[in-house]
């Protein structure tokens, strides 16, 4: 029975109720002095993570609400990692946001409520099995992030970033809605399962292809893929760093999920058309991201362009799932490699932005690469953690980024995209330069700031675990890779 199955959406239902509790709690506490909303939010995310991952090992998919919502191993794993990313973000951002007045006065608790609403939107997106539910989750996440970017209303740069993000985000949402309407008109259904069955029985036509073009354009914006990347550098730089972390981490998992749901599961019959678009976006993203990042002196802009290039790698895995003579095993390997890449990238980027916040203090933003000079002399441990994270982004063994890139390149090679593999390797070599430039500043330059690092025990512990996890997953990637492969296999079988 799929009409009403509240158990399938138990994590979302709990989170929605808990958000209202956190919202009310924020009215009765001054977050600057009594972190009630902060502690409640951490507890809510932790419980949500446990609910989300429960039943992960159970094969098959559970559908609810007239087939518009699906709970399968892929959804459970991605929701669990999204909860981990949000939990770490809330731990990292507490001190930073407090020092900048984002938690006090009239804004008491709003940061946490909006962060939780964003997480709820991501979870709805991940389990969406119809255009309507996916769009509902997308807008829930996006509207929360627009508000978060503009949370510092007295900060002109943040306000400008919010306006850019809102206008371009609305344009991308319009693209997706227009594409969905055309696909609905051509197939007569909003249900992805029915759309897949309809397309499997007939060939491609102009309306379907046009709808697909608009759909992929909107998805590319949400992923931050070139040539729809123009918002990312300005928004990453203009947002408070705690909000940048909310933008750059967990939403990437939701974006990966809707690409899988829409393109692979729903529009798999049009793979020949959307693969060509992904090829162009993957190459342009790796080129624009890696080459433009070299010229950046602001580390948040540099990491934004890094995100664009990393998105190109993730797309490389997605486009390698279907090829002439491909098997179910080859498709599973390609999509699971892309999923593994997305998860490990999120874990890595959490730590990099956390270290940017660690170096910042009241009245000072550590946003320039020069601010990292001599970090090894100030804190050898956190300099080592930052080096681990940057080397992982560059794809240097034994960090997890190397294994993630290797899996994606292997999938592309098996699919016959040898020229894409060569291009990806060359662009990765270019990208290694700007990552190593930061490492060089931390270890070989004299410090421009000798003040001690100020961070709570929670942030220091979480950041240390973050760095160690990047190494451990690189040395022992098997369990996570097996979980990704199982998740994808179950999603493709449904």
C-alpha positions in Angstrom: 0.0 0.0 0.0 1.4 3.4 -1.0 -1.4 5.8 -0.3 -0.3 6.7 3.2 2.8 5.3 4.8 3.9 7.7 7.5 6.7 5.3 8.6 8.5 5.8 5.3 8.7 9.5 6.1 9.3 9.2 9.9 12.6 11.1 9.8 11.0 14.0 8.0 7.9 14.1 10.2 10.1 14.1 13.4 12.3 16.8 12.0 9.3 19.0 11.0 7.8 18.7 14.5 11.2 19.3 16.1 11.8 22.5 14.1 8.6 24.0 15.6 9.9 23.1 19.1 13.3 24.7 18.4 11.5 27.8 17.0 9.5 28.2 20.2 12.5 27.5 22.4 14.4 30.4 20.7 11.8 32.8 22.0 12.8 32.1 25.6 16.6 32.1 25.5 19.3 34.5 24.7 21.6 32.4 22.4 24.6 34.6 23.3 24.4 33.5 26.9 22.3 30.3 27.0 22.7 28.1 23.9 19.3 26.5 24.2 18.5 26.4 20.5 22.0 25.2 19.7 21.9 22.3 22.0 18.3 21.4 21.0 19.3 21.6 17.3 22.2 19.3 17.8 20.0 16.8 19.6 17.3 17.0 16.9 19.9 16.4 14.1 21.4 13.4 16.0 18.0 11.8 16.5 17.0 12.5 12.9 20.2 10.8 11.7 19.4 7.7 13.7 15.9 7.5 12.3 17.1 8.2 8.8 19.6 5.3 8.7 17.4 2.8 10.4 16.5 -0.1 8.1 19.4 0.7 5.8 20.3 -3.0 5.3 16.7 -3.8 4.2 16.7 -4.3 0.4 14.0 -2.8 -1.8 12.1 0.4 -1.8 9.1 1.6 0.2 6.8 4.0 -1.5 4.4 6.4 0.2 1.9 9.1 -0.5 0.7 7.8 -3.9 4.2 6.9 -5.1 5.4 10.5 -4.7 7.8 9.6 -1.8 10.4 6.8 -1.8 12.4 5.4 1.1 15.3 3.2 -0.2 18.9 2.5 0.9 20.2 5.4 -1.2 17.8 7.8 0.4 18.7 6.5 3.9 22.4 6.8 3.4 22.3 10.2 1.8 20.0 11.6 4.6 22.3 10.1 7.2 25.4 11.8 5.8 23.4 15.1 5.3 22.5 15.0 9.0 26.2 14.4 9.9 27.2 17.4 7.7 24.6 19.6 9.3 25.5 18.4 12.8 29.2 19.3 12.2 28.2 22.6 10.6 26.2 23.6 13.7 29.2 22.7 16.0 31.7 24.6 13.8 29.5 27.7 13.4 28.4 28.4 17.0 31.3 30.6 18.1 31.7 32.3 14.7 28.0 33.2 14.4 27.8 34.4 18.0 30.8 36.8 17.6 29.1 38.3 14.5 25.8 38.9 16.2 24.0 36.3 14.2 22.5 34.6 17.3 21.6 37.5 19.5 18.8 40.0 19.8 16.0 39.6 17.3 17.9 36.9 15.5 18.0 34.5 18.5 17.6 31.0 17.2 16.8 31.9 13.6 20.1 30.6 12.3 19.4 27.1 13.8 15.8 27.0 12.6 16.7 28.0 9.1 19.5 25.4 9.1 17.1 22.7 10.2 14.5 23.7 7.6 17.2 23.6 4.9 18.0 20.0 6.1 14.3 19.1 5.9 14.2 20.3 2.4 17.2 18.3 1.5 15.7 15.1 2.9 12.4 15.7 1.0 14.5 16.2 -2.2 16.4 13.0 -1.6 13.2 10.9 -1.2 11.2 12.7 -3.9 9.7 10.4 -6.5 7.6 12.9 -8.4 8.3 16.4 -9.9 6.0 17.9 -7.3 7.8 16.5 -4.2 11.2 17.2 -5.6 10.3 20.8 -6.3 8.8 21.2 -2.9 12.0 20.0 -1.2 14.1 22.1 -3.5 12.3 25.3 -2.7 12.2 24.6 1.0 15.9 24.2 1.0 16.6 27.2 -1.3 14.4 29.7 0.5 16.1 28.8 3.8 19.5 29.3 2.3 18.5 32.7 0.7 17.5 33.9 4.2 20.6 32.5 5.8 22.9 34.3 3.3 21.1 37.6 4.2 21.0 37.0 7.9 23.6 39.7 8.6 21.3 42.5 7.4 23.8 45.3 8.3 26.5 43.7 6.2 26.4 45.1 2.6 28.4 42.2 1.1 26.1 39.6 2.6 23.0 41.5 1.3 24.5 41.7 -2.2 25.3 38.0 -2.1 21.8 37.1 -1.0 20.3 39.2 -3.8 22.5 37.5 -6.4 21.7 34.1 -5.1 18.0 34.8 -4.9 17.6 36.2 -8.4 19.7 33.5 -10.1 18.1 30.8 -7.9 14.7 32.0 -9.0 15.8 31.8 -12.6 17.1 28.3 -12.2 13.8 27.3 -10.4 11.9 28.7 -13.4 14.0 26.6 -15.7 13.2 23.5 -13.8 9.5 24.2 -13.6 9.3 24.9 -17.3 11.2 21.7 -18.0 8.9 19.7 -15.7 5.8 21.2 -17.3 7.0 20.2 -20.8 7.9 16.7 -19.5 4.5 16.4 -17.9 2.8 17.5 -21.1 4.7 14.9 -23.1 4.2 12.0 -20.7 1.0 12.9 -18.8 2.4 12.1 -15.4 4.4 13.7 -12.5 5.4 10.3 -11.1 9.0 9.4 -12.0 8.2 5.7 -12.1 5.3 6.2 -14.6 7.4 8.6 -16.6 10.1 6.0 -16.9 7.6 3.4 -18.1 6.1 5.8 -20.6 9.5 6.7 -22.1 10.6 3.1 -22.2 7.7 2.3 -24.6 8.4 5.2 -27.0 11.1 7.2 -28.7 12.4 10.7 -28.0 10.6 13.8 -29.4 11.3 17.5 -29.5 9.1 18.4 -26.5 10.9 15.8 -24.3 14.3 17.0 -25.4 13.4 20.7 -24.8 12.0 19.8 -21.4 15.2 17.9 -20.6 17.4 20.8 -21.6 15.5 23.2 -19.2 15.6 20.5 -16.5 19.3 19.9 -16.8 20.0 23.6 -16.8 18.2 24.0 -13.5 20.0 21.0 -12.0 23.3 22.4 -13.1 22.7 25.6 -11.2 21.9 23.7 -8.0 25.1 21.6 -8.5 27.2 24.7 -9.2 28.3 23.2 -12.5 29.7 25.4 -15.3 28.4 27.3 -17.3 25.7 27.8 -14.6 28.3 28.5 -11.9 28.3 32.3 -11.9 26.6 32.6 -8.5 29.0 30.4 -6.5 32.1 32.5 -6.1 30.2 35.7 -5.1 27.8 33.9 -2.8 30.5 31.8 -1.2 32.6 35.0 -0.5 29.8 37.3 0.5 28.1 34.9 2.9 29.2 34.5 6.5 31.5 31.5 6.6 29.1 29.5 8.7 26.4 30.0 6.0 28.9 29.2 3.3 29.5 25.9 5.0 25.7 25.2 4.9 25.7 26.1 1.2 28.7 24.1 0.2 28.3 20.8 2.1 25.0 18.9 2.6 23.0 20.5 -0.3 25.5 18.7 -2.7 24.1 15.4 -1.5 20.5 16.5 -2.2 21.6 17.7 -5.7 23.2 14.4 -6.4 20.0 12.6 -5.3 17.7 14.6 -7.6 20.1 14.0 -10.5 19.8 10.3 -9.8 16.0 10.4 -9.3 15.3 12.7 -12.3 17.8 11.7 -14.9 18.8 8.1 -14.2 15.6 6.7 -12.7 13.0 8.9 -14.3 14.6 9.8 -17.7 16.9 6.9 -18.2 15.4 6.4 -21.7 16.7 9.8 -22.7 20.2 9.0 -21.5 21.7 9.6 -24.9 20.5 13.2 -24.8 21.4 14.1 -21.2 24.8 12.4 -21.3 25.9 14.8 -24.0 24.9 17.7 -21.8 26.7 16.3 -18.8 29.9 15.7 -20.9 30.0 19.4 -21.8 29.3 20.5 -18.2 31.8 18.1 -16.7 34.7 19.3 -19.0 33.8 23.0 -18.7 33.4 22.7 -14.9 36.8 21.1 -14.5 38.4 23.7 -16.8 36.8 26.8 -15.4 37.0 25.6 -11.8 40.7 24.6 -11.8 42.1 27.4 -14.0 40.2 30.3 -12.5 41.0 29.1 -8.9 44.7 29.8 -9.6 44.1 33.5 -9.8 42.2 33.7 -6.5 43.6 35.3 -3.3 40.4 34.9 -1.3 40.3 31.4 0.0 36.5 31.2 0.0 36.4 32.2 -3.7 39.2 29.6 -4.3 37.2 26.9 -2.6 34.1 28.0 -4.6 36.0 27.4 -7.8 37.3 24.2 -6.3 33.7 23.1 -5.7 32.9 23.8 -9.4 35.8 21.6 -10.5 34.8 18.8 -8.0 31.3 18.9 -9.4 32.8 18.2 -12.8 34.3 15.0 -11.4 31.0 14.0 -9.9 29.3 14.5 -13.3 31.9 12.4 -14.9 30.8 9.4 -12.8 27.1 10.1 -13.5 27.6 10.2 -17.3 29.5 7.0 -17.3 26.7 4.8 -16.1 25.1 4.1 -19.4 27.1 3.1 -22.6 26.9 0.7 -25.4 27.1 -2.8 -24.1 26.9 -1.7 -20.5 25.7 -4.0 -17.8 23.9 -3.5 -14.5 27.2 -4.0 -12.7 28.9 -1.3 -14.7 26.1 1.1 -14.1 26.1 0.4 -10.4 29.9 0.9 -10.3 29.7 4.3 -12.1 26.8 5.7 -10.1 28.2 4.4 -6.8 31.6 6.0 -7.6 29.9 9.3 -8.1 27.9 8.9 -4.9 31.1 8.0 -3.0 32.7 11.1 -4.5 29.9 13.3 -3.4 29.9 12.0 0.2 33.7 12.2 0.6 33.8 15.7 -0.9 31.2 16.9 1.6 33.2 15.5 4.5 36.3 17.2 3.2 34.8 20.6 2.5 33.3 20.6 6.0 36.8 20.7 7.5 38.2 23.3 5.1 35.6 25.9 5.8 35.7 25.0 9.5 39.4 25.9 9.5 38.6 29.2 7.9 36.2 29.9 10.8 38.8 28.7 13.3 41.3 31.3 12.1 38.7 34.1 12.2 37.9 36.0 15.4 35.7 38.8 16.5 36.2 41.7 14.0 38.5 39.7 11.7 37.7 37.4 8.8 40.4 35.0 7.8 39.4 34.9 4.2 42.7 35.5 2.4 45.3 32.9 1.7 47.8 35.2 3.4 45.9 34.7 6.6 47.0 31.1 6.6 50.7 32.0 6.6 52.7 30.4 9.4 49.7 28.4 10.7 52.1 25.5 11.5 53.9 27.7 14.0 50.6 28.8 15.6 49.0 25.3 15.7 50.9 22.3 14.2 47.9 20.0 14.6 45.4 22.1 12.8 47.9 23.0 10.1 48.3 19.2 9.6 44.5 18.8 9.5 44.2 21.6 6.8 47.0 20.0 4.8 45.2 16.6 4.9 42.0 18.2 3.7 43.6 20.2 0.9 45.6 17.1 -0.3 42.4 15.1 -0.3 40.8 17.8 -2.5 43.8 17.6 -4.8 43.6 13.8 -5.0 46.9 12.9 -3.3 47.1 9.5 -1.8 46.5 8.1 0.8 43.7 10.7 1.4 40.1 9.7 0.5 40.0 12.2 -2.4 42.5 10.1 -4.3 40.4 7.0 -4.1 37.3 8.9 -5.0 38.9 10.3 -8.1 40.3 6.9 -9.0 36.9 5.3 -8.9 35.3 7.9 -11.1 38.2 7.8 -13.6 37.9 4.0 -13.7 34.2 4.2 -14.4 34.8 6.7 -17.2 37.5 4.5 -18.7 35.3 1.4 -18.7 32.5 3.5 -20.4 35.0 4.3 -23.2 35.5 8.0 -22.3 39.3 7.8 -22.5 39.6 11.5 -23.6 37.5 12.6 -20.6 39.8 10.6 -18.3 42.9 12.3 -19.8 41.3 15.8 -19.5 40.3 15.1 -15.9 43.8 14.0 -14.9 45.3 17.1 -16.6 42.9 19.5 -14.9 43.6 17.7 -11.6 47.3 18.5 -12.0 46.4 22.1 -12.6 44.2 22.1 -9.5 47.0 20.7 -7.3 48.8 24.0 -7.7 46.4 26.2 -5.8 45.9 23.6 -3.0 49.6 23.3 -2.5 49.9 27.1 -2.5 47.9 27.1 0.7 50.1 24.3 2.2 53.2 26.3 1.3 51.8 29.4 3.0 51.1 27.4 6.2 54.4 25.7 6.5 57.0 27.9 4.8 55.9 31.5 5.2 56.2 33.6 8.3 53.0 34.1 10.2 51.2 37.4 9.5 49.1 36.9 12.7 50.5 35.5 15.9 47.4 35.6 18.1 46.4 32.3 19.6 43.6 30.3 17.9 40.3 30.6 19.8 38.0 27.6 19.5 35.8 25.6 21.9 36.5 22.0 22.8 33.6 20.8 20.7 34.9 22.5 17.5 38.4 21.3 18.1 37.3 17.7 18.7 34.9 17.6 15.7 37.5 19.2 13.4 40.1 16.6 14.5 37.7 13.7 13.9 36.9 15.3 10.5 40.6 15.3 9.5 41.2 11.8 10.8 38.1 10.5 8.9 39.5 11.8 5.6 42.6 9.7 6.1 40.9 6.6 7.4 38.4 6.6 4.5 41.3 6.8 2.1 43.1 3.9 3.7 39.9 1.8 4.3 37.4 2.9 1.8 35.7 -0.5 1.5 32.8 -0.2 3.9 31.6 3.2 2.6 32.1 2.1 -1.0 30.1 -1.1 -0.3 27.3 0.9 1.2 27.2 3.2 -1.8 27.2 0.2 -4.2 24.4 -1.5 -2.2 22.4 1.8 -2.2 22.7 2.4 -5.9 21.9 -1.2 -6.8 18.7 -1.1 -4.8 17.7 2.2 -6.4 18.3 1.0 -9.9 16.4 -2.3 -9.2 13.3 -0.5 -7.9 
